Amino acid sequence: MSWQRLASWILKKRLILLYLLGILTCIMAYFAAHVQLSYDFIKSIPLNDPKYKQYLAFKKTFGEDGNLMVIGYQTDHFFDSSFFHDYQQLVQHIQQVPYVEDVLSIPTALNLKKDDSLHRLQATLIFPSDSLNQRELDSLKNVFLSLPFYNGLLYNPETHSYLMAVHINKDILNTSGRTRIIDAIEQLADKFGQQHQITCYLSGIPYIRTVITNKLSRELRIFLISSVVLTALILLLFFRSLSAVWMSMTVVLIGVIWSLATIVLLGYKLTILTGLIPPLIVVIGIPNCVYFLNKYHSEYARHQNKVRALVRMVQRMGIVTLFTNLTAAIGFGVFFFTRSAVLKEFGIVAGINILWLFVISLVFLPAILSYLPAPKEKQVDYLDNPLLNWVLKRLEILVFHYRPMVYAGTVLVLVFAIVGITRLNSVGYILDDVPHRDRLYTDLKFFERNFKGVMPLEILIHTHHPNGVVSLDLMNRIDAFSRYIARQPDFARPMSYVEGIKFARQAYYGGDSLSYAIPNQFDLVFLAPYLQFRPSASSAGNGFERLLHAFVDSSKQIARLSINMKDVGTRRLPVLLQAVQKKADSLFPPSRYTLTYTGTSVVFLEGSRYIINGLTDSILLAFVLILGCMFYLFRSWKVVFISLVPNMIPLAFTAGVMGWLGVPLKPSTVLVFSVALGIAIDVTIRFLVNFKQEMQLVHYQMSEAVKRTIHDTGISIVYTGLILFAGFMIFSFSAFGGTQALGLLTSLTLILAMISNLTILPAMLLWLEKSLKRKARRHQLWPAVDEEKDLSLEELGLSELNHDTRPSSKEKQPHVKN
């Protein structure tokens, strides 16, 4: 079916199509209303990745490592009776919060005492009462401080900092209910800090995940509303027509509803990436409307026939809009071929809905416009905007008379970009995108300064035979390994069953802190009956034993070292792990032991690597696919070459700017290039298709065709460029650095793409003038979009619609300069 026939069919079936579109949108709105936020922290890593499988195996054996929220205070008066009693009450109140499973703190700290009658070590609370007087408290304080087990774990004596660890049920952390739990704990902790006029510090994976997710959720709603309002204002400024605004807004709002419904229908949830799709749909969908409306107005201004203008709008812009949406969909859709689940979801949802945008605009705009009155003069005045015409005239002069300057400027930009690209580096942090003044960041740094961080790293030592962990030789190896790790500035002292054994030895020898050490062979003869080392937490009789058994599996084959560490980033973490691995190899011969490194920090590192590599690969794939689209569209490698140059230069320039400004390559910044490539190439397609049409109208006079294309197409290119720039700039107001980078860098790239497509592209067309003219005259240029012969409205079956299409005689007929 030709585009003219398609336009005829849409206009004849317009009422049915509008009803069908309305019904489908209502159905989609029902599904969209059920969209949910995702609380999965590790979706960036493939399910079949060895690191992910190791992490699942670890959680199956030892439970969740990312369910610990920490609360910190810094004071010289911690053991003053009034302060300590209030702190005890705080602990009790937090313990009563639903889904809080345990609170490890100084008031709940346990001491071990030898019971010779039972030959057991009894665990008792160090601070058994909440009504201790100051003298009693001072005495028990000395007992607590004599226990090295808690030094660095619950307090830092050098900085007078104190930590409380809150274990939260892992199931609630994967639901929206976690916000309620985290908020309740935060309110209690902040109220205590305000009561005693000290700062409360909060961190830990559950807290970080919850706060970031909630902030992103609020931001995305604001961005969606802002993008709608901003683009509506820009459209009103450009078109001076409320009908153009509400039609365009209706198209993109339908697109937003369909995108949210697609997420639900595919069984997905809103993630940090899929949450960007609704505002992106608004920003990307508006150019569709601008292209169609611009062509409709310009056609009507030429011959004042509304039906003919609608047919030509579809005929001329259908192929252009199809391929601009297709290339944009490719730019996003290639993420589906990555191994990262979060990128796959983003790619398929964005790709599908950008193509739906084409269908929606192709059906909705001609159908609605056919019912509206013909455009008035003020509605097409923008086609002859004096300021815009002046700008386009300057660009024309630059291209025709100062072409060497265009080439020289391009070379300078490339040199700047290449040098900048050499300065690029790749690094990511768990709190990478959080501003340094934000509480999440400042509180995390408090724990890094005083407790060497709170990011979990787990090391599992496999002995490969039952009861292997009870070997005294292994205990000494683990102790040496732990002391090495604790000396590193980025790692806290590891917790393991060996620390519990050392604690037990101290208790056996009457609580002497000098006895906090690995037992020797002589000690074990007397100490063994008191240890009663049991494998299962269910058989443990007290809290200390539950803590001890959390670090050994049921068969006593695997020993766990649990380490808190700083947020060192994806670049430094592999270096640190290599150093740790080197030390481990010297202590644990691979022939006897196998070490596994896992935990949230390792999974995050692996996920970031997958995202960055996936984005890089997807850019190359998008480039190849778009190259294929351009060749199919124009059937000329020379045209394909000159079409890619003005789009590669802005991408290279943006990468260079990142290098010069020290902006690292990370998931949010790498995303810019694929998004910008898919959108920027739209401008090129629009320019070249219009150029081809002008070539036929001016009988292949190359210079004249280029000149007319700059002026005719330049209007819609500038308008859409400004809309895209403003739309993406909304993201620069985000509280997260990654979203800010996405907005700023994409806006920069698209503006540069607009400028290069109005300067470098026409300059290169003139450079290839003889070759293209010869090819065009042989009808070998762009055969895939060859012109259709214009059919009459009678031949299209639209003669019955062609009535009352001209302005009334009292109105001045619009005119636009060709």
Sequence and secondary structure as in RCSB ss.txt:
>XXXX:A:sequence
MSWQRLASWILKKRLILLYLLGILTCIMAYFAAHVQLSYDFIKSIPLNDPKYKQYLAFKKTFGEDGNLMVIGYQT
DHFFDSSFFHDYQQLVQHIQQVPYVEDVLSIPTALNLKKDDSLHRLQATLIFPSDSLNQRELDSLKNVFLSLPFY
NGLLYNPETHSYLMAVHINKDILNTSGRTRIIDAIEQLADKFGQQHQITCYLSGIPYIRTVITNKLSRELRIFLI
SSVVLTALILLLFFRSLSAVWMSMTVVLIGVIWSLATIVLLGYKLTILTGLIPPLIVVIGIPNCVYFLNKYHSEY
ARHQNKVRALVRMVQRMGIVTLFTNLTAAIGFGVFFFTRSAVLKEFGIVAGINILWLFVISLVFLPAILSYLPAP
KEKQVDYLDNPLLNWVLKRLEILVFHYRPMVYAGTVLVLVFAIVGITRLNSVGYILDDVPHRDRLYTDLKFFERN
FKGVMPLEILIHTHHPNGVVSLDLMNRIDAFSRYIARQPDFARPMSYVEGIKFARQAYYGGDSLSYAIPNQFDLV
FLAPYLQFRPSASSAGNGFERLLHAFVDSSKQIARLSINMKDVGTRRLPVLLQAVQKKADSLFPPSRYTLTYTGT
SVVFLEGSRYIINGLTDSILLAFVLILGCMFYLFRSWKVVFISLVPNMIPLAFTAGVMGWLGVPLKPSTVLVFSV
ALGIAIDVTIRFLVNFKQEMQLVHYQMSEAVKRTIHDTGISIVYTGLILFAGFMIFSFSAFGGTQALGLLTSLTL
ILAMISNLTILPAMLLWLEKSLKRKARRHQLWPAVDEEKDLSLEELGLSELNHDTRPSSKEKQPHVKN
>XXXX:A:secstr
  HHHHHHHHHHTHHHHHHHHHHHHHHHHHHHTT  B   S TTS TT HHHHHHHHHHHHH  SS EEEEEEE 
S TTSHHHHHHHHHHHHHHHTSTTEEEEESSTT EEEEEETTTTEEEEEESS  S   HHHHHHHHHHHHT GGG
BTTTEETTTTEEEEEEEE TTGGGSTTHHHHHHHHHHHHHHHHHHTT   EEESHHHHHHHHHHHHHHHHHHHHH
HHHHHHHHHHHHHH  HHHHHHHHHHHHHHHHHHHHHHHHTT  B TTGGGHHHHHHHHHHHHHHHHHHHHHHHH
HHH  HHHHHHHHHHHHHHHHHHHHHHHHHHHHGGGGSS HHHHHHHHHHHHHHHHHHHHHHHHHHHHHHHS   
 GGGSGGGG HHHHHHHHHHHHHHHH HHHHHHHHHHHHHHHHHHHTT  B   TTTTS TTSHHHHHHHHHHHH
HS  EEEEEEEE SSTTGGG HHHHHHHHHHHHHHHHSTTB   B HHHHHHHHHHHHTTT GGG S   HHHHH
HHHHHH   S GGG  SHHHHHHHTTB TTS EEEEEEEE   HHHHHHHHHHHHHHHHHHHS TTT EEEEESH
HHHHHHHHHHHHHHHHHHHHHHHHHHHHHHHHHH  HHHHHHHHHHHHHHHHHHHHHHHHHT  B HHHHHHHHH
HHHHHHHHHHHHHHHHHHHHHHTTT HHHHHHHHHHHHHHHHHHHHHHHHHHHHGGGG SSHHHHHHHHHHHHHH
HHHHHHHHHHHHHHHHHTHHHHHHHHHTT SSGGG       TTTTT GGG SS S  TTS       
